[in-house]
């Protein structure tokens, strides 16, 4: 159910960056450590966007694989379960390198919401 709050947060971010223009596509990067169920997030995104500039927008989700680094021996690995112990030296306290992301990567917008039901011209905003 936390996908509902994630969808609402994504909507807030997108509306701020869209600047009053209709949004047709939202691209997310979601780390596997976030434990987001993609189908649930898509369902809730459709619900929270009703009546907004994002209504009907397509949601694309890129799953980012988890990678960890051992603080003791600097070995890097993909976790295979809930234990975050280094498979090389057995030390705990790994640093998450990737897999914790939850970010709006880019969106595609068109004309003003009231004036243009179908985007006549597309512009793109990309997080840098």
C-alpha positions, 0 to 999 in steps of 0.5 A, a space after each residue: 500500500 505504500 505505492 499510494 504515497 509513492 504515486 502521490 509524491 511522484 505526482 507532486 514532483 511532476 506537476 511542479 516541473 510540468 509548469 501547467 502543461 499536460 504530461 503525457 509520459 513520466 519515466 521513473 528510476 526505482 531501485 529494487 531495495 525500495 520494495 515497490 511493486 511496479 503494477 501497484 505503483 502504476 495502478 495508484 499513479 492512474 488513480 492519483 492523477 485523475 483530474 490533474 495535468 497528468 491524467 492519462 499519462 503513461 508511467 514507465 518504470 526502470 528497475 535499478 539493480 542493487 549493488 553493495 560495497 564492503 566497507 572493510 575490503 571494498 568488494 562489490 556485489 549484488 545482494 542475494 537476500 536480506 543479509 548484507 554481509 560481504 561474501 568475500 570477508 564476511 564484514 557487515 556495514 555495506 554501503 549501498 551503491 545502487 538500488 535505493 533510487 526513487 526518482 523522476 528521471 524525465 517527463 514528456 509535456 505538451 501545451 497548456 492543460 486547458 488549451 491543448 487536450 492533445 499535445 501539439 508539440 512535445 518538450 522534455 524535461 530531464 533530471 541532470 
